[in-house]
Amino acid sequence: MLDLNALQAKIDNLWETETSDSLSNWLFQKRLSDINTIIGDGEFVSIPTKNAQATFEVEPIQQRFDSEDTDFDPIPPHRQAA
């Protein structure tokens, strides 16, 4: 049987002894344990990265509108109804 008075005493004791930092630490540990449950125990390692420059050649928007493409509809059908 559950003793509600004993439970109330434990809860009152927690309110008196716990701090914001201890509760934050407890929550952080709970989150880490959940991650370990999902991915398993192990070690996080950093992946080496390479710095490289990516360049893209994009046709200016005005050239797309001035093109000779007659199938191009500048207003999509879902906006024509509005």
BAPA-147216 format. One record per residue (C-alpha): residue number from 1; residue in three letters; x, y, z. Coordinates in steps of 0.25 Angstrom, whole numbers, padded with zeros to 4 digits. Layout:
[pt NUM; ALA; [X; Y; Z]]
...
! end
This chain:
[pt 1; MET; [0000; 0000; 0000]]
[pt 2; LEU; [0005; 0014; -0003]]
[pt 3; ASP; [0008; 0023; 0009]]
[pt 4; LEU; [0004; 0037; 0004]]
[pt 5; ASN; [0009; 0043; 0017]]
[pt 6; ALA; [0023; 0037; 0014]]
[pt 7; LEU; [0022; 0042; 0000]]
[pt 8; GLN; [0018; 0056; 0004]]
[pt 9; ALA; [0030; 0056; 0014]]
[pt 10; LYS; [0040; 0052; 0002]]
[pt 11; ILE; [0034; 0063; -0007]]
[pt 12; ASP; [0035; 0073; 0004]]
[pt 13; ASN; [0050; 0069; 0006]]
[pt 14; LEU; [0053; 0070; -0009]]
[pt 15; TRP; [0047; 0084; -0009]]
[pt 16; GLU; [0056; 0088; 0002]]
[pt 17; THR; [0069; 0082; -0003]]
[pt 18; GLU; [0068; 0083; -0018]]
[pt 19; THR; [0074; 0095; -0025]]
[pt 20; SER; [0072; 0100; -0039]]
[pt 21; ASP; [0086; 0095; -0043]]
[pt 22; SER; [0084; 0081; -0037]]
[pt 23; LEU; [0071; 0079; -0044]]
[pt 24; SER; [0077; 0084; -0057]]
[pt 25; ASN; [0089; 0074; -0055]]
[pt 26; TRP; [0079; 0063; -0053]]
[pt 27; LEU; [0071; 0066; -0065]]
[pt 28; PHE; [0084; 0067; -0073]]
[pt 29; GLN; [0088; 0053; -0068]]
[pt 30; LYS; [0074; 0048; -0072]]
[pt 31; ARG; [0076; 0053; -0086]]
[pt 32; LEU; [0089; 0047; -0088]]
[pt 33; SER; [0085; 0034; -0083]]
[pt 34; ASP; [0073; 0034; -0093]]
[pt 35; ILE; [0083; 0037; -0104]]
[pt 36; ASN; [0092; 0025; -0100]]
[pt 37; THR; [0080; 0016; -0100]]
[pt 38; ILE; [0077; 0020; -0114]]
[pt 39; ILE; [0091; 0020; -0120]]
[pt 40; GLY; [0098; 0011; -0110]]
[pt 41; ASP; [0111; 0014; -0102]]
[pt 42; GLY; [0123; 0019; -0109]]
[pt 43; GLU; [0131; 0031; -0112]]
[pt 44; PHE; [0128; 0043; -0120]]
[pt 45; VAL; [0140; 0047; -0129]]
[pt 46; SER; [0141; 0059; -0138]]
[pt 47; ILE; [0141; 0057; -0153]]
[pt 48; PRO; [0152; 0065; -0160]]
[pt 49; THR; [0147; 0076; -0169]]
[pt 50; LYS; [0152; 0082; -0182]]
[pt 51; ASN; [0150; 0096; -0186]]
[pt 52; ALA; [0147; 0098; -0200]]
[pt 53; GLN; [0141; 0109; -0208]]
[pt 54; ALA; [0128; 0106; -0216]]
[pt 55; THR; [0124; 0114; -0228]]
[pt 56; PHE; [0111; 0114; -0236]]
[pt 57; GLU; [0108; 0121; -0248]]
[pt 58; VAL; [0093; 0125; -0248]]
[pt 59; GLU; [0086; 0131; -0260]]
[pt 60; PRO; [0081; 0145; -0255]]
[pt 61; ILE; [0066; 0146; -0253]]
[pt 62; GLN; [0063; 0156; -0264]]
[pt 63; GLN; [0070; 0147; -0274]]
[pt 64; ARG; [0060; 0136; -0271]]
[pt 65; PHE; [0048; 0145; -0273]]
[pt 66; ASP; [0054; 0151; -0286]]
[pt 67; SER; [0056; 0137; -0292]]
[pt 68; GLU; [0049; 0132; -0304]]
[pt 69; ASP; [0043; 0121; -0297]]
[pt 70; THR; [0028; 0122; -0300]]
[pt 71; ASP; [0024; 0110; -0290]]
[pt 72; PHE; [0029; 0119; -0278]]
[pt 73; ASP; [0017; 0124; -0270]]
[pt 74; PRO; [0022; 0134; -0260]]
[pt 75; ILE; [0010; 0133; -0251]]
[pt 76; PRO; [0008; 0119; -0246]]
[pt 77; PRO; [-0007; 0114; -0247]]
[pt 78; HIS; [-0009; 0114; -0231]]
[pt 79; ARG; [-0006; 0129; -0232]]
[pt 80; GLN; [-0014; 0132; -0244]]
[pt 81; ALA; [-0027; 0129; -0236]]
[pt 82; ALA; [-0024; 0139; -0226]]
! end
